Amino acid sequence: TSLWCFDMWGGVFKTPETLKVVEQSKRLWDQHAATQRMTRAEVALVVDPQSARLVNDQNPLVAQIYQGTRNKLNRLGAPFEVFSFNDLSRVDLGQFKMLVFPGLFELTPEKADLLKRHVLKYGRTAVFVYAPGLSDGKNLDPARVKELTGTAFKTAGISAVNQPGWTSVYAGSYEALTTQALRKAAVEAGVTIYCEDAVPVFANERLVAVHMAQGGEKTITLPCECRQVKELYTGKMFPVTARQFTYTFKSPDTAIFELSW
């Protein structure tokens, strides 16, 4: 989820309160943006460019495949990354516990081998939607969906099948792949859910950012042990116990926490 700060139509940044936030944000950017840190995401959305070529832009499903799935993951309560299928052999997937494939329509033997060697192992969960593997690059066969996922093509709802060394989660439609379904799959995969609310979360090795539309006291769960966190906009410190701390958000509010050991 991105936010671009610009003065659309004028007058957006004229209040002292808003200008103070902009000033703080610029200062935080200067302090942290240049420092390269590894992501803490354990979930990945995987985009397949080869399959995308097979989809008619006028198809009403188009907006649901990637944009819709991304928007649902934005409410996961945990961070996620986006990868190209072409990069799976080059990305370090060691920390990732769940990978989501909403548009893997073409699965050639070469791509199936890559998937098997780099993704479908180590107890991971792979989430597939609608028609994964429908094409092998030569023809269409709905039976391939079950060969890959263990569930028949267009089976209603969400189906989970234990495969050798991994778990297959299949959604027969994009409507069935709700944020709640994604969260359930993530929890069962062992993904750290930072916040029980359906909210956007960003996290790297040192920073955690959480946005709340509706505030209140919230419990934040971290993926690692640390002594305390500092909220960077207010400068306030909060102790961490058993990887958890509480923070009271405004409505709306975005907080950025720096971890200390």
Accessible surface in RSA format (square Angstrom, percent):
REM  Atomic radii and reference values for relative SASA: ProtOr
REM  Chains: A
REM  Algorithm: Lee & Richards
REM  Probe-radius: 1.40
REM  Slices: 20
REM RES _ NUM      All-atoms   Total-Side   Main-Chain    Non-polar    All polar
REM                ABS   REL    ABS   REL    ABS   REL    ABS   REL    ABS   REL
RES THR A   1   117.86  83.8  50.95  51.7  66.90 159.4  58.56  78.7  59.30  89.6
RES SER A   2    78.09  66.0  48.10  64.2  29.99  69.1  17.48  37.2  60.61  84.9
RES LEU A   3   156.10  86.9 124.61  89.2  31.48  79.1 125.63  88.2  30.47  82.0
RES TRP A   4   189.92  76.2 173.54  84.0  16.38  38.5 146.04  77.9  43.88  71.2
RES CYS A   5    90.17  68.2  55.62  62.0  34.56  81.2  22.12  56.0  68.06  73.4
RES PHE A   6   115.23  57.7 102.87  63.7  12.36  32.2 107.40  65.1   7.84  22.4
RES ASP A   7    74.01  51.8  54.10  53.8  19.92  47.1  24.66  58.0  49.35  49.2
RES MET A   8    79.56  41.2  72.62  48.1   6.94  16.5  65.40  55.6  14.16  18.8
RES TRP A   9   235.48  94.5 186.41  90.2  49.06 115.2 172.40  91.9  63.08 102.3
RES GLY A  10    47.24  58.3   0.00   N/A  47.24  58.3  26.99  74.1  20.25  45.4
RES GLY A  11    38.51  47.5   0.00   N/A  38.51  47.5  22.61  62.1  15.90  35.6
RES VAL A  12    73.67  48.5  56.40  51.1  17.27  41.6  63.27  55.0  10.40  28.2
RES PHE A  13    51.77  25.9  45.25  28.0   6.52  17.0  46.62  28.3   5.15  14.7
RES LYS A  14   157.76  77.0 130.48  80.1  27.28  65.0  82.44  74.2  75.33  80.2
RES THR A  15    54.97  39.1  53.17  53.9   1.80   4.3  52.85  71.0   2.11   3.2
RES PRO A  16   103.17  75.2  93.61  85.3   9.55  34.7  98.52  81.3   4.65  28.9
RES GLU A  17   123.66  71.0 118.26  89.5   5.40  12.9  70.66 136.7  53.00  43.3
RES THR A  18    43.34  30.8  39.44  40.0   3.90   9.3  21.64  29.1  21.70  32.8
RES LEU A  19    89.94  50.1  85.89  61.4   4.05  10.2  86.16  60.5   3.78  10.2
RES LYS A  20   127.12  62.0 123.94  76.0   3.17   7.6  69.41  62.5  57.71  61.5
RES VAL A  21    77.59  51.1  77.59  70.2   0.00   0.0  77.59  67.4   0.00   0.0
RES VAL A  22    58.38  38.4  56.13  50.8   2.25   5.4  57.89  50.3   0.49   1.3
RES GLU A  23   108.25  62.1 100.31  75.9   7.93  18.9  39.15  75.7  69.10  56.4
RES GLN A  24    30.02  16.8  29.93  21.9   0.08   0.2   4.80  10.2  25.22  19.1
RES SER A  25    39.88  33.7  34.47  46.0   5.42  12.5  29.35  62.5  10.54  14.8
RES LYS A  26   119.37  58.2 115.06  70.6   4.31  10.3  92.24  83.0  27.13  28.9
RES ARG A  27   113.11  47.5 109.28  55.7   3.83   9.1  52.06  71.2  61.05  37.0
RES LEU A  28    21.22  11.8  20.11  14.4   1.11   2.8  20.40  14.3   0.82   2.2
RES TRP A  29   171.64  68.9 164.17  79.5   7.48  17.6 143.53  76.5  28.11  45.6
RES ASP A  30    87.59  61.4  57.39  57.1  30.19  71.4  31.26  73.6  56.33  56.2
RES GLN A  31   106.93  59.8  77.07  56.3  29.86  71.1  37.13  79.0  69.80  52.9
RES HIS A  32    31.00  16.9  25.57  17.8   5.43  13.9  21.10  21.8   9.90  11.5
RES ALA A  33    43.62  40.1  12.12  18.7  31.50  71.7  24.52  34.5  19.11  50.6
RES ALA A  34    92.23  84.8  63.58  98.1  28.65  65.2  73.04 102.9  19.19  50.8
RES THR A  35    65.68  46.7  50.35  51.0  15.33  36.5  33.16  44.5  32.52  49.2
RES GLN A  36   163.91  91.7 137.13 100.2  26.78  63.8  62.92 133.9 100.99  76.6
RES ARG A  37    68.99  29.0  39.55  20.2  29.44  70.1   9.94  13.6  59.05  35.8
RES MET A  38   113.29  58.7 110.15  72.9   3.14   7.5  76.33  64.9  36.96  49.0
RES THR A  39    34.79  24.7  26.30  26.7   8.49  20.2  26.86  36.1   7.93  12.0
RES ARG A  40    72.13  30.3  67.06  34.2   5.06  12.1  11.81  16.1  60.32  36.6
RES ALA A  41     0.18   0.2   0.18   0.3   0.00   0.0   0.18   0.2   0.00   0.0
RES GLU A  42    25.05  14.4  23.57  17.8   1.48   3.5   5.22  10.1  19.83  16.2
RES VAL A  43     0.00   0.0   0.00   0.0   0.00   0.0   0.00   0.0   0.00   0.0
RES ALA A  44     0.00   0.0   0.00   0.0   0.00   0.0   0.00   0.0   0.00   0.0
RES LEU A  45     4.27   2.4   4.27   3.1   0.00   0.0   4.27   3.0   0.00   0.0
RES VAL A  46     2.18   1.4   0.25   0.2   1.92   4.6   0.25   0.2   1.92   5.2
RES VAL A  47    43.79  28.8  43.79  39.6   0.00   0.0  43.79  38.0   0.00   0.0
RES ASP A  48     2.38   1.7   2.38   2.4   0.00   0.0   2.38   5.6   0.00   0.0
RES PRO A  49    50.20  36.6  44.15  40.2   6.05  22.0  47.60  39.3   2.60  16.2
RES GLN A  50    53.55  29.9  53.18  38.9   0.36   0.9  19.29  41.1  34.25  26.0
RES SER A  51     0.07   0.1   0.07   0.1   0.00   0.0   0.07   0.1   0.00   0.0
RES ALA A  52    49.23  45.3  34.12  52.7  15.11  34.4  38.43  54.1  10.80  28.6
RES ARG A  53   181.58  76.2 144.54  73.7  37.04  88.2  75.14 102.7 106.44  64.5
RES LEU A  54    97.53  54.3  62.86  45.0  34.67  87.2  68.71  48.3  28.83  77.6
RES VAL A  55    35.93  23.6  21.91  19.8  14.02  33.8  26.09  22.7   9.84  26.7
RES ASN A  56    98.71  68.1  83.84  81.0  14.86  35.8  32.69  78.7  66.02  63.8
RES ASP A  57   120.31  84.3 100.81 100.3  19.50  46.1  28.01  65.9  92.29  92.0
RES GLN A  58   153.91  86.1 129.84  94.9  24.07  57.3  52.98 112.8 100.93  76.5
RES ASN A  59    59.93  41.3  49.96  48.3   9.96  24.0   6.39  15.4  53.54  51.7
RES PRO A  60   118.81  86.6  94.52  86.2  24.29  88.3 107.00  88.3  11.81  73.4
RES LEU A  61    46.08  25.7  46.08  33.0   0.00   0.0  46.08  32.4   0.00   0.0
RES VAL A  62    54.21  35.7  48.09  43.5   6.11  14.7  48.09  41.8   6.11  16.6
RES ALA A  63    62.40  57.4  53.98  83.3   8.41  19.1  58.04  81.7   4.35  11.5
RES GLN A  64    51.05  28.5  50.34  36.8   0.71   1.7  24.84  52.9  26.21  19.9
RES ILE A  65     9.69   5.5   9.69   7.2   0.00   0.0   9.69   7.0   0.00   0.0
RES TYR A  66    48.49  22.6  47.48  27.0   1.00   2.6  47.18  35.5   1.30   1.6
RES GLN A  67   100.41  56.1  94.68  69.2   5.74  13.7  23.05  49.1  77.36  58.7
RES GLY A  68    16.59  20.5   0.00   N/A  16.59  20.5  15.91  43.7   0.68   1.5
RES THR A  69     0.15   0.1   0.15   0.2   0.00   0.0   0.00   0.0   0.15   0.2
RES ARG A  70    98.93  41.5  98.93  50.4   0.00   0.0  30.42  41.6  68.51  41.5
RES ASN A  71    65.38  45.1  60.45  58.4   4.93  11.9  24.56  59.1  40.82  39.5
RES LYS A  72    45.59  22.2  43.61  26.8   1.98   4.7  40.41  36.4   5.18   5.5
RES LEU A  73     1.11   0.6   0.00   0.0   1.11   2.8   0.00   0.0   1.11   3.0
RES ASN A  74    13.62   9.4  11.27  10.9   2.35   5.7   3.09   7.4  10.53  10.2
RES ARG A  75   106.16  44.6 106.16  54.1   0.00   0.0  22.70  31.0  83.45  50.6
RES LEU A  76     0.16   0.1   0.00   0.0   0.16   0.4   0.00   0.0   0.16   0.4
RES GLY A  77     0.20   0.2   0.00   N/A   0.20   0.2   0.00   0.0   0.20   0.4
RES ALA A  78     2.39   2.2   0.38   0.6   2.00   4.6   0.38   0.5   2.00   5.3
RES PRO A  79     7.85   5.7   7.29   6.6   0.56   2.0   7.61   6.3   0.25   1.5
RES PHE A  80    38.97  19.5  19.44  12.0  19.53  50.8  19.44  11.8  19.53  55.9
RES GLU A  81    54.82  31.5  52.87  40.0   1.95   4.6   4.04   7.8  50.78  41.5
RES VAL A  82    81.22  53.4  57.50  52.1  23.72  57.2  57.50  50.0  23.72  64.3
RES PHE A  83    32.97  16.5  27.67  17.1   5.31  13.8  32.97  20.0   0.00   0.0
RES SER A  84    34.33  29.0  28.47  38.0   5.86  13.5  26.63  56.7   7.70  10.8
RES PHE A  85     3.03   1.5   3.03   1.9   0.00   0.0   3.03   1.8   0.00   0.0
RES ASN A  86    65.03  44.8  53.84  52.0  11.20  27.0  23.33  56.2  41.70  40.3
RES ASP A  87    50.31  35.2  50.31  50.1   0.00   0.0   7.53  17.7  42.77  42.7
RES LEU A  88     0.76   0.4   0.00   0.0   0.76   1.9   0.00   0.0   0.76   2.1
RES SER A  89    50.96  43.1  27.60  36.8  23.36  53.8  14.36  30.6  36.60  51.3
RES ARG A  90   175.85  73.8 138.51  70.6  37.35  88.9  73.34 100.2 102.52  62.1
RES VAL A  91    43.06  28.3  26.87  24.3  16.19  39.0  31.84  27.7  11.22  30.4
RES ASP A  92   112.82  79.0  91.65  91.2  21.17  50.1  40.78  96.0  72.04  71.8
RES LEU A  93    10.23   5.7   6.00   4.3   4.23  10.6   6.00   4.2   4.23  11.4
RES GLY A  94    64.79  79.9   0.00   N/A  64.79  79.9  34.08  93.5  30.71  68.8
RES GLN A  95    64.72  36.2  49.27  36.0  15.45  36.8  37.08  78.9  27.64  21.0
RES PHE A  96     7.51   3.8   4.25   2.6   3.26   8.5   4.25   2.6   3.26   9.3
RES LYS A  97    75.51  36.8  74.15  45.5   1.36   3.2  45.21  40.7  30.30  32.3
RES MET A  98     0.00   0.0   0.00   0.0   0.00   0.0   0.00   0.0   0.00   0.0
RES LEU A  99     0.01   0.0   0.01   0.0   0.00   0.0   0.01   0.0   0.00   0.0
RES VAL A 100     0.00   0.0   0.00   0.0   0.00   0.0   0.00   0.0   0.00   0.0
RES PHE A 101     2.07   1.0   1.73   1.1   0.34   0.9   2.00   1.2   0.07   0.2
RES PRO A 102     0.00   0.0   0.00   0.0   0.00   0.0   0.00   0.0   0.00   0.0
RES GLY A 103     1.62   2.0   0.00   N/A   1.62   2.0   0.42   1.1   1.21   2.7
RES LEU A 104     1.80   1.0   0.79   0.6   1.01   2.5   0.82   0.6   0.98   2.6
RES PHE A 105    24.16  12.1  24.14  15.0   0.02   0.0  24.14  14.6   0.02   0.1
RES GLU A 106    19.44  11.2  19.44  14.7   0.00   0.0   0.16   0.3  19.28  15.7
RES LEU A 107    20.50  11.4  13.00   9.3   7.50  18.8  13.00   9.1   7.50  20.2
RES THR A 108    25.90  18.4  25.90  26.3   0.00   0.0  22.70  30.5   3.20   4.8
RES PRO A 109    95.02  69.3  81.79  74.6  13.23  48.1  89.27  73.7   5.75  35.7
RES GLU A 110   127.87  73.4 116.61  88.2  11.25  26.8  71.14 137.6  56.73  46.3
RES LYS A 111    23.89  11.7  22.94  14.1   0.95   2.3  23.88  21.5   0.01   0.0
RES ALA A 112    38.71  35.6  33.58  51.8   5.13  11.7  34.21  48.2   4.51  11.9
RES ASP A 113    67.99  47.6  62.86  62.6   5.13  12.1  23.28  54.8  44.71  44.6
RES LEU A 114    30.14  16.8  30.14  21.6   0.00   0.0  30.14  21.2   0.00   0.0
RES LEU A 115     1.33   0.7   1.33   0.9   0.00   0.0   1.33   0.9   0.00   0.0
RES LYS A 116   146.89  71.7 142.59  87.5   4.29  10.2  84.54  76.1  62.34  66.4
RES ARG A 117   121.19  50.9 112.09  57.1   9.10  21.7  59.25  81.0  61.94  37.5
RES HIS A 118    50.36  27.5  43.64  30.3   6.72  17.2  29.76  30.7  20.61  24.0
RES VAL A 119     0.61   0.4   0.53   0.5   0.08   0.2   0.53   0.5   0.08   0.2
RES LEU A 120    24.02  13.4  14.42  10.3   9.61  24.2  14.55  10.2   9.48  25.5
RES LYS A 121    64.88  31.7  63.35  38.9   1.53   3.6  31.13  28.0  33.75  36.0
RES TYR A 122   172.30  80.4 129.62  73.7  42.68 111.1 107.95  81.1  64.35  79.3
RES GLY A 123    54.52  67.2   0.00   N/A  54.52  67.2  30.18  82.8  24.34  54.5
RES ARG A 124    12.89   5.4  11.49   5.9   1.40   3.3   5.32   7.3   7.56   4.6
RES THR A 125     7.66   5.4   7.44   7.5   0.22   0.5   1.02   1.4   6.64  10.0
RES ALA A 126     1.05   1.0   0.87   1.4   0.17   0.4   0.87   1.2   0.17   0.5
RES VAL A 127     0.18   0.1   0.18   0.2   0.00   0.0   0.18   0.2   0.00   0.0
RES PHE A 128     0.00   0.0   0.00   0.0   0.00   0.0   0.00   0.0   0.00   0.0
RES VAL A 129     0.51   0.3   0.00   0.0   0.51   1.2   0.00   0.0   0.51   1.4
RES TYR A 130    55.16  25.8  55.16  31.4   0.00   0.0  26.53  19.9  28.63  35.3
RES ALA A 131     1.19   1.1   1.19   1.8   0.00   0.0   1.19   1.7   0.00   0.0
RES PRO A 132     0.32   0.2   0.17   0.2   0.15   0.5   0.32   0.3   0.00   0.0
RES GLY A 133     2.05   2.5   0.00   N/A   2.05   2.5   1.75   4.8   0.30   0.7
RES LEU A 134    36.08  20.1  36.08  25.8   0.00   0.0  36.08  25.3   0.00   0.0
RES SER A 135     7.98   6.7   7.98  10.7   0.00   0.0   1.38   2.9   6.60   9.3
RES ASP A 136    34.39  24.1  31.01  30.9   3.38   8.0   8.64  20.3  25.75  25.7
RES GLY A 137    41.74  51.5   0.00   N/A  41.74  51.5   9.15  25.1  32.60  73.0
RES LYS A 138   185.65  90.6 145.21  89.1  40.44  96.3  96.24  86.6  89.41  95.2
RES ASN A 139    82.06  56.6  72.94  70.5   9.11  21.9  38.60  92.9  43.46  42.0
RES LEU A 140   124.79  69.5  99.10  70.9  25.69  64.6  99.10  69.6  25.69  69.1
RES ASP A 141    54.54  38.2  53.64  53.4   0.90   2.1   9.63  22.7  44.92  44.8
RES PRO A 142    65.47  47.7  64.05  58.4   1.42   5.2  64.24  53.0   1.22   7.6
RES ALA A 143    56.52  52.0  43.33  66.9  13.20  30.0  53.41  75.2   3.12   8.3
RES ARG A 144    44.04  18.5  42.52  21.7   1.52   3.6  16.85  23.0  27.19  16.5
RES VAL A 145     0.00   0.0   0.00   0.0   0.00   0.0   0.00   0.0   0.00   0.0
RES LYS A 146   119.53  58.3 115.59  70.9   3.95   9.4  59.72  53.8  59.82  63.7
RES GLU A 147   137.20  78.8 100.44  76.0  36.76  87.5  51.24  99.1  85.95  70.2
RES LEU A 148    23.11  12.9  15.56  11.1   7.55  19.0  20.94  14.7   2.17   5.8
RES THR A 149     0.08   0.1   0.00   0.0   0.08   0.2   0.00   0.0   0.08   0.1
RES GLY A 150    29.08  35.9   0.00   N/A  29.08  35.9  13.15  36.1  15.93  35.7
RES THR A 151    11.84   8.4   8.79   8.9   3.05   7.3  10.26  13.8   1.58   2.4
RES ALA A 152    49.54  45.6  46.14  71.2   3.40   7.7  46.99  66.2   2.56   6.8
RES PHE A 153    57.42  28.7  39.51  24.5  17.91  46.6  39.51  24.0  17.91  51.3
RES LYS A 154   119.64  58.4  99.92  61.3  19.72  47.0  46.97  42.3  72.67  77.4
RES THR A 155    49.60  35.3  40.96  41.5   8.63  20.6  41.97  56.4   7.63  11.5
RES ALA A 156    93.59  86.1  68.30 105.4  25.29  57.5  76.02 107.1  17.57  46.5
RES GLY A 157    36.08  44.5   0.00   N/A  36.08  44.5  28.96  79.5   7.12  16.0
RES ILE A 158    71.15  40.5  38.16  28.4  33.00  79.5  38.16  27.5  33.00  89.5
RES SER A 159    25.47  21.5  20.24  27.0   5.23  12.0  15.69  33.4   9.78  13.7
RES ALA A 160    69.08  63.5  36.18  55.8  32.90  74.8  36.46  51.3  32.62  86.4
RES VAL A 161    45.23  29.8  41.63  37.7   3.60   8.7  44.94  39.0   0.29   0.8
RES ASN A 162   134.86  93.0 108.72 105.1  26.14  62.9  30.72  73.9 104.15 100.7
RES GLN A 163    39.54  22.1  28.78  21.0  10.75  25.6   2.75   5.9  36.79  27.9
RES PRO A 164   124.49  90.7  98.92  90.2  25.57  92.9 112.99  93.3  11.50  71.5
RES GLY A 165    48.28  59.5   0.00   N/A  48.28  59.5  36.30  99.6  11.98  26.8
RES TRP A 166    26.82  10.8  20.00   9.7   6.82  16.0  11.02   5.9  15.80  25.6
RES THR A 167    35.06  24.9  35.06  35.5   0.00   0.0  13.66  18.3  21.40  32.4
RES SER A 168     0.53   0.4   0.27   0.4   0.26   0.6   0.00   0.0   0.53   0.7
RES VAL A 169    10.17   6.7  10.17   9.2   0.00   0.0  10.17   8.8   0.00   0.0
RES TYR A 170     0.22   0.1   0.19   0.1   0.03   0.1   0.19   0.1   0.03   0.0
RES ALA A 171     0.00   0.0   0.00   0.0   0.00   0.0   0.00   0.0   0.00   0.0
RES GLY A 172     5.62   6.9   0.00   N/A   5.62   6.9   1.83   5.0   3.78   8.5
RES SER A 173    40.51  34.2  39.31  52.5   1.19   2.7  29.73  63.3  10.78  15.1
RES TYR A 174     1.69   0.8   1.20   0.7   0.50   1.3   1.20   0.9   0.50   0.6
RES GLU A 175   114.48  65.7  96.54  73.0  17.94  42.7  71.05 137.4  43.43  35.5
RES ALA A 176    22.89  21.0   8.07  12.4  14.82  33.7  18.80  26.5   4.09  10.8
RES LEU A 177     2.02   1.1   2.02   1.4   0.00   0.0   2.02   1.4   0.00   0.0
RES THR A 178    53.52  38.1  51.54  52.3   1.98   4.7  47.17  63.4   6.36   9.6
RES THR A 179    19.79  14.1  17.23  17.5   2.57   6.1   9.62  12.9  10.17  15.4
RES GLN A 180   127.38  71.2 121.24  88.6   6.14  14.6  64.77 137.9  62.61  47.5
RES ALA A 181    18.23  16.8   7.64  11.8  10.59  24.1  14.04  19.8   4.19  11.1
RES LEU A 182     0.56   0.3   0.25   0.2   0.31   0.8   0.56   0.4   0.00   0.0
RES ARG A 183    36.95  15.5  36.95  18.8   0.00   0.0  28.69  39.2   8.26   5.0
RES LYS A 184   128.61  62.7 122.21  75.0   6.39  15.2  96.98  87.3  31.62  33.7
RES ALA A 185     8.28   7.6   3.96   6.1   4.32   9.8   7.20  10.1   1.08   2.9
RES ALA A 186     0.00   0.0   0.00   0.0   0.00   0.0   0.00   0.0   0.00   0.0
RES VAL A 187    83.64  55.0  72.54  65.7  11.10  26.7  72.83  63.3  10.80  29.3
RES GLU A 188   117.47  67.4  79.00  59.8  38.48  91.6  45.44  87.9  72.03  58.8
RES ALA A 189    19.43  17.9   0.08   0.1  19.35  44.0   6.29   8.9  13.14  34.8
RES GLY A 190    41.34  51.0   0.00   N/A  41.34  51.0  31.66  86.9   9.68  21.7
RES VAL A 191    10.65   7.0   1.49   1.3   9.16  22.1   1.49   1.3   9.16  24.8
RES THR A 192    22.20  15.8  14.35  14.5   7.85  18.7   9.63  12.9  12.57  19.0
RES ILE A 193    19.44  11.1   9.31   6.9  10.13  24.4   9.31   6.7  10.13  27.5
RES TYR A 194     3.40   1.6   2.63   1.5   0.77   2.0   2.41   1.8   0.99   1.2
RES CYS A 195     2.39   1.8   1.02   1.1   1.37   3.2   1.37   3.5   1.02   1.1
RES GLU A 196   139.78  80.2 120.55  91.2  19.23  45.8  65.33 126.4  74.45  60.8
RES ASP A 197    48.39  33.9  40.21  40.0   8.17  19.3  13.25  31.2  35.14  35.0
RES ALA A 198    53.71  49.4  36.14  55.8  17.57  40.0  36.14  50.9  17.57  46.5
RES VAL A 199    13.02   8.6  12.77  11.6   0.25   0.6  12.81  11.1   0.20   0.5
RES PRO A 200    23.69  17.3  20.87  19.0   2.82  10.2  22.71  18.7   0.98   6.1
RES VAL A 201    17.75  11.7   0.00   0.0  17.75  42.8   2.10   1.8  15.65  42.4
RES PHE A 202   109.47  54.8 106.31  65.8   3.16   8.2 108.40  65.7   1.07   3.1
RES ALA A 203     1.01   0.9   0.00   0.0   1.01   2.3   0.00   0.0   1.01   2.7
RES ASN A 204    18.27  12.6  17.40  16.8   0.87   2.1   2.25   5.4  16.01  15.5
RES GLU A 205    72.28  41.5  70.81  53.6   1.47   3.5  20.72  40.1  51.56  42.1
RES ARG A 206    77.61  32.6  77.61  39.6   0.00   0.0   4.77   6.5  72.84  44.1
RES LEU A 207    18.75  10.4  18.75  13.4   0.00   0.0  18.75  13.2   0.00   0.0
RES VAL A 208     1.69   1.1   1.69   1.5   0.00   0.0   1.69   1.5   0.00   0.0
RES ALA A 209    19.09  17.6  17.66  27.3   1.43   3.2  17.96  25.3   1.14   3.0
RES VAL A 210     0.65   0.4   0.00   0.0   0.65   1.6   0.65   0.6   0.00   0.0
RES HIS A 211    69.57  38.0  68.40  47.5   1.16   3.0  49.67  51.2  19.89  23.1
RES MET A 212     1.32   0.7   1.32   0.9   0.00   0.0   0.00   0.0   1.32   1.7
RES ALA A 213    60.66  55.8  54.12  83.5   6.54  14.9  54.19  76.3   6.47  17.1
RES GLN A 214   139.16  77.8 135.03  98.7   4.13   9.8  59.29 126.2  79.86  60.6
RES GLY A 215    19.36  23.9   0.00   N/A  19.36  23.9   2.06   5.7  17.30  38.7
RES GLY A 216    30.45  37.5   0.00   N/A  30.45  37.5  28.02  76.9   2.43   5.4
RES GLU A 217   130.23  74.8 100.04  75.7  30.19  71.9  24.39  47.2 105.84  86.4
RES LYS A 218    40.54  19.8  37.10  22.8   3.44   8.2  10.56   9.5  29.98  31.9
RES THR A 219    64.77  46.1  52.63  53.4  12.13  28.9  28.17  37.8  36.60  55.3
RES ILE A 220     0.00   0.0   0.00   0.0   0.00   0.0   0.00   0.0   0.00   0.0
RES THR A 221    27.37  19.5  27.37  27.7   0.00   0.0  16.95  22.8  10.42  15.8
RES LEU A 222     0.00   0.0   0.00   0.0   0.00   0.0   0.00   0.0   0.00   0.0
RES PRO A 223    32.78  23.9   7.93   7.2  24.85  90.3   7.99   6.6  24.79 154.1
RES CYS A 224    24.17  18.3  19.33  21.6   4.85  11.4  23.88  60.5   0.29   0.3
RES GLU A 225   111.95  64.3 104.71  79.2   7.24  17.2  63.64 123.1  48.30  39.4
RES CYS A 226    13.27  10.0   0.00   0.0  13.27  31.2   5.86  14.9   7.41   8.0
RES ARG A 227   137.49  57.7 122.99  62.7  14.51  34.5  74.34 101.6  63.15  38.3
RES GLN A 228    42.59  23.8  42.59  31.1   0.00   0.0   1.52   3.2  41.07  31.1
RES VAL A 229     0.00   0.0   0.00   0.0   0.00   0.0   0.00   0.0   0.00   0.0
RES LYS A 230    77.85  38.0  77.85  47.8   0.00   0.0  21.77  19.6  56.08  59.7
RES GLU A 231     1.53   0.9   1.53   1.2   0.00   0.0   0.90   1.7   0.63   0.5
RES LEU A 232    23.87  13.3   8.02   5.7  15.85  39.8   8.09   5.7  15.77  42.4
RES TYR A 233    54.47  25.4  43.05  24.5  11.42  29.7  26.35  19.8  28.12  34.7
RES THR A 234    74.97  53.3  41.13  41.7  33.84  80.6  48.86  65.6  26.11  39.5
RES GLY A 235    35.86  44.2   0.00   N/A  35.86  44.2  18.50  50.8  17.36  38.9
RES LYS A 236   129.61  63.2 124.40  76.3   5.21  12.4  72.42  65.2  57.19  60.9
RES MET A 237    88.43  45.8  64.80  42.9  23.63  56.3  58.49  49.7  29.94  39.7
RES PHE A 238    41.30  20.7  41.08  25.4   0.21   0.6  41.25  25.0   0.05   0.1
RES PRO A 239   105.88  77.2  98.47  89.8   7.40  26.9  99.49  82.1   6.38  39.7
RES VAL A 240    17.65  11.6   0.38   0.3  17.26  41.6   0.38   0.3  17.26  46.8
RES THR A 241   104.03  74.0  97.47  98.8   6.56  15.6  73.57  98.8  30.46  46.0
RES ALA A 242    79.10  72.7  53.82  83.1  25.28  57.5  61.20  86.2  17.90  47.4
RES ARG A 243    80.47  33.8  80.41  41.0   0.06   0.1   7.65  10.5  72.82  44.1
RES GLN A 244    80.14  44.8  76.89  56.2   3.26   7.8  10.57  22.5  69.57  52.8
RES PHE A 245     7.33   3.7   0.40   0.2   6.93  18.0   7.33   4.4   0.00   0.0
RES THR A 246    68.90  49.0  60.67  61.5   8.22  19.6  31.33  42.1  37.57  56.8
RES TYR A 247    21.73  10.1  18.84  10.7   2.89   7.5   9.26   7.0  12.47  15.4
RES THR A 248    90.63  64.5  74.31  75.3  16.31  38.9  56.13  75.4  34.49  52.1
RES PHE A 249     6.19   3.1   0.00   0.0   6.19  16.1   0.49   0.3   5.70  16.3
RES LYS A 250   156.46  76.3 148.69  91.2   7.77  18.5  98.84  89.0  57.62  61.4
RES SER A 251    71.95  60.8  38.38  51.2  33.56  77.3  25.75  54.8  46.20  64.7
RES PRO A 252    94.89  69.2  82.47  75.2  12.42  45.1  82.59  68.2  12.30  76.5
RES ASP A 253    29.33  20.5  21.98  21.9   7.36  17.4   7.03  16.6  22.30  22.2
RES THR A 254    66.02  47.0  52.35  53.1  13.67  32.6  39.82  53.5  26.20  39.6
RES ALA A 255     0.63   0.6   0.33   0.5   0.30   0.7   0.63   0.9   0.00   0.0
RES ILE A 256    40.06  22.8  40.06  29.8   0.00   0.0  40.06  28.9   0.00   0.0
RES PHE A 257     0.00   0.0   0.00   0.0   0.00   0.0   0.00   0.0   0.00   0.0
RES GLU A 258    33.65  19.3  33.65  25.5   0.00   0.0   2.74   5.3  30.91  25.2
RES LEU A 259     3.07   1.7   3.07   2.2   0.00   0.0   3.07   2.2   0.00   0.0
RES SER A 260    22.33  18.9  21.45  28.6   0.89   2.0   7.49  16.0  14.84  20.8
RES TRP A 261   142.47  57.2  98.25  47.6  44.22 103.8 106.17  56.6  36.30  58.9
END  Absolute sums over single chains surface
CHAIN  1 A    14061.3      11366.4       2694.9       8101.9       5959.4
END  Absolute sums over all chains
TOTAL         14061.3      11366.4       2694.9       8101.9       5959.4
